[in-house]
């Protein structure tokens, strides 16, 4: 995965700074609560939502189990339809392939559809180094690009910006990227949208190369699908002479019938709409319509390693709806930038450490960026058990962080940190395996309970600063059982 965001402080430090920004918290609270309420209403309209959710999970799990077969089928279908397929093992290879394809056209500008995969690999920055300028055409992505900012939400990248901030960005930066903002631009939504439309229109009409991702790829026909709400994607996908799509290998569905499930669950979970305003589908090339040349870059970039983890692989079910972000109390207060990744929120906390590994400080901290309340699992349209994966990744971090494969086994390197936690777990295991020692320890704890502190010393203050330690009972359970149940008390307690 791209190192664009690596080097940021670990989540606890980044989040601590974010929660002291009242403007950011206000923007996030308003946006997430609004989207959350609308989504709940849209989902409640479907009496078979539970069945659709289960179907989505099963389709994704089946596809991941047979991913090798469906990838080959997809390549054959795309090639038969007139497209060209490229395979990229990592971000560097994907960026190199795209840059070479653009250079072959002789162009130095490209227009882009909103794409998490291209953000993941840092494509815009890589193209800039090759003398190629990439223009984002999604309104929120345009705001982020003009503001020299980073996206903070999967669905609404500029969720951390309010209308006044967007107006100022358009006024000061739009002219450097093309058509300037109109004189006297206010923060009225209609005026901001019109300024963006006029700015982007000239780019759509001039561009010869378009770059996209895809929400889904249908293996049986080689069809790619992009769903969006503004129409900019349709312009990028149909007007340029060359179209290059960079897509993660997990975005496959086997058949058109499978696609039907996700075209019902994705819009309701993301934008709270019954269907997306624009659903664009293309299969290779034709002589009379759309781009003359189509290239599909299939991106691995850590996905194969994630697939090898029986617990963590469920993160690859994700259809990027962002519902988990909108219900997460941690994301609502910390914002997306604190996660140090283009994938923020609960899904980012389990996906980024698997794609990038947990060797860096920021990635090792992400599995702990959650209260484990479970709200993310409840709203996920493909039933990803995010709390389960978070706990699984916490275990990996505590045991050493980075997993390496040796044959059919996954080995963990010796841990650099969490020594106290590991020592406490080893001590607890020994005590539970030695009943006599456990009984003695319980009695000693009860007899000295008046001497116990109500808060923890040292680093433990962070935990006990808002809660008291549980009070030790005056009598251990075993002694109480023997007193109340007679001579067979120990036997009964053991049973």
Secondary structure as UniProt FT lines:
FT   TURN            6..7
FT   HELIX           11..18
FT   TURN            19..20
FT   HELIX           22..44
FT   TURN            47..48
FT   HELIX           49..65
FT   HELIX           67..80
FT   TURN            81..82
FT   STRAND          84..88
FT   HELIX           91..105
FT   STRAND          109..112
FT   HELIX           116..120
FT   TURN            121..122
FT   HELIX           123..129
FT   TURN            130..131
FT   STRAND          133..136
FT   HELIX           139..146
FT   TURN            147..148
FT   TURN            157..160
FT   HELIX           163..173
FT   HELIX           174..177
FT   TURN            183..184
FT   HELIX           189..206
FT   STRAND          209..212
FT   STRAND          216..218
FT   TURN            219..222
FT   STRAND          223..228
FT   HELIX           232..238
FT   STRAND          242..248
FT   HELIX           249..251
FT   STRAND          252..253
FT   HELIX           256..270
FT   STRAND          278..283
FT   STRAND          293..299
FT   TURN            301..302
FT   HELIX           303..307
FT   TURN            310..311
FT   HELIX           312..317
FT   HELIX           323..327
FT   HELIX           329..334
FT   HELIX           337..339
FT   HELIX           345..356
FT   HELIX           361..366
FT   TURN            367..368
FT   HELIX           375..379
FT   TURN            381..382
FT   HELIX           386..399
FT   STRAND          403..406
FT   TURN            407..408
FT   STRAND          409..412
FT   HELIX           419..432
FT   HELIX           435..447
FT   HELIX           449..451
FT   HELIX           458..460
FT   HELIX           461..464
FT   HELIX           477..485
FT   HELIX           486..488
FT   HELIX           489..494
//
